[in-house]
């Protein structure tokens, strides 16, 4: 165990430099996402002014790195979220600009679940021609079931194995739906909320920041609710 003491401004500047340089093989970059100073952070409402100096999420330079970033982040949330925030759940949306801004939502909740949901509202409903073929195709790509409002979900247990499987599914789906590069994606609707015993969403707990995810995000995130039609 090692204790180190730093001036906060100096430490913040060093960490911001590491985040801005990104992950890759260049001499000034760290080699993996797990080498970043941290992968996620929650700024409580009482410290909301700190969000103005939050590190940015830099787009991954290729698909393998993007998949690694999802895997590392989901593994970290699996291990750290219950210990640090108890019953809180977090969520965020990945928007695919090459697919009409289609939303892929990612959730981690305290009920031992990692989950992704994909917007399928433009797909044929179950009474329309083509629904059987659409259903067979999306299931073959790894999605588990259709849920209300014609979204599709995939759910995995928290932990390394679930994080690995979900990261693979997310990147495969984004590429299938036309994204040519991780820079085609945007991060939005970052939420961290209390999860009630009933499973309902409780109070918002602050700003969620994901500098360890290789998807571009707003520089100054603000608390936001996930899609109200989706039940975390």
N, C-alpha and C positions, 0 to 999 in steps of 0.2 A: 504494500500500500504506500502511496506517495502523496504528500500534500504539497501543492505549489501555490504561490501567491502572486497575483498579477494586478497591475493597474487595469481597471475595467476598460478604459478607452483603448489602451494598447491591445488588450485581449480581443475586444470587439473588432478592431481594425484588422488584426491578423486573421480572425475567423472569417470576416467578410471577404478578405482577399482570397482565401482558400475556396470559399463558395463561388466567387465570381470566376475563378480560373477553371472550375469544373473538374470533371472526372475524365481521365483518359491516359494516353501514353506520352503526352508532351512533358518536357522536363519540369514545367511549373505546375503540373496537375497531380492530384493524388490518383492512385492506381484503381481504387475501388470506392464504391459509395460508402462502405463501412469505414473508410479512412477519413471521411468528412468529420468535422467537429461534433456534429449531431445530425440526426435525420429528421426529427420533428420537434416541435416546441409548441407549448400552449402559453399564451400571454393572458393572464387573468384580467378581468375587467378593471381591476384596480391599477394595473400597469399598462393600460391601453396605449399610453403615449409611447411606449417602447416599440410598438409595432412600426413606427416610422423609420426605425433603423433595422428592421427585420431583414435577414439575408434573402436574396432572390432565389427562385428555383430556376436553374439554368437548364435548357433543353439538352437531353442526352445527344451525343453526336451520332449514334447509330442504334439500331434495334436491340442488339444484345445488351448494350449498356442500359437502355431503357428497361428491359426486362429485369436486369440486375437491380436497378433502382427500385422497381416495384417489389421485388423479392426481399431486398434488404429492409425497405420501409415496413412492409407488412409483417416481417419477422420481428422487427423492433417493436412495432405496436402490439403484437401478440404478447411479447415478453414484458413490456414496460408499462403499457396502458393500465392494466389492473392495479399494479403496485403504486403508480403515481397518481391516478385519478379515480381509483375505485370503480364506481358504477358508471362512469362516463362512457359514452360512445362517440366515435369520430366518423366523419364522412367527408367525401369530396367528389366533385364531378370532373371527368375528363371529357372535353368537347372536341370533336373531330371536325375541323373546318372543311375537310374534303368530302364530308358526308352530310352536308347540310346542317352543320353544327349539332349533329346527333350526340346525345349525352350518354356516357357510360359512367355510372355511379359506383363508387367503392366505399364500403362500410366496414368498420370494425366495432363490434359491440361486446359488452361484458358477458354475454351468454355463450362464450366460446365459439364465436362465429366470425369468419371473414366472408364477406359477401360482395358480389358485383351484380349490378343490374344494367341492362341495356334497353334503350328506348326502342320498342318495336311497334309504335302506334301507327306507322305507315305500312305495316305488313297486312296481308289478308286476314280478316277475322275467320273464326272457325266455320262460318257458314258460307264463305266465299271460295270461288275457284282458286287454286294455288296454295291454300292454307296447308294442306297435307305435305306438299313438297317443301314449303318454307319451314314447317315444323321439323321435318326430317333433317333438313340442312342445318338448322341452328342447333339442334340436339347433337348432330355429328361433330360440331365444332366445340362441344364441351359444355354448353349451357344445360341446366338441369330441368327447368320447368318454366311454364308461362305463369305469370301472376296477374292480378287485376290491372286494368288499364292497358293491357297488351304490352307490358314490359316482360322481359325474361330475366331470370335470376340464376346464379350459381353460388352455392354456399359450401364453405370448407371449414374444417376445424382450425382454430388458432394454432400457430406453431410453424416450424420451418417447412414441414411437408405441405401444409395447406397454403402457406404463403408462396411456395414454389409453384404449386399447381395453379393458383389464382393468377400469379404474375404471367405465367405462360398463356393462360386463357385470354387475359386482357390484351396483351400485345398481339396475339394471333387475331383477335377480333378487330382490333384497330387497323391492322394491315389488310385484313379481308375486306374491310369497308372503305378502302381506298387511300388511307394515309400512306404517303410515300416516304415520310421522314418524321422523326419525333417533333420537329419544329412545326408540323401541321396541327399540333395539339395544343390545347389551352387548359389550364387548371382553374376551377372556379367553385363557388359554393362550399368553401371549407368550413366545416362545423365541428364544434365540440360541445356536446350537451349531456346533461344528466340523464341517465336511463332509469325510469321508475320501475318498481317491482312488477307493475302491470305490463311492462314492455313499452309503454308510451314514452314519448320524448318529454323531458322536463326542462329545467332552466338552462339557458345558454351559459357556458362557463368561461367564455373568452374568445380570443383569436387563435385559430389553429394555423401554424406555419409549417410548411413542408419543404425546407431547403434541400432535403435529401432525395427528392423525387425529380426525375429528369424530364419534367414537363413545365413549360413556362407558366408563371403565375403573376397575379397583380403584385406590384411592389409594396402596396400598403393594404393588406387584406383587412376585411372588416367582418364582424360576426354576421352570419347569414343562416337561414334555415334551409334544410334540404327540401327537395320537392315534397310538398305536403301530401301528395297522393301515395308516397312510398313510406311504408311502415318499417322503421329500423328495427 
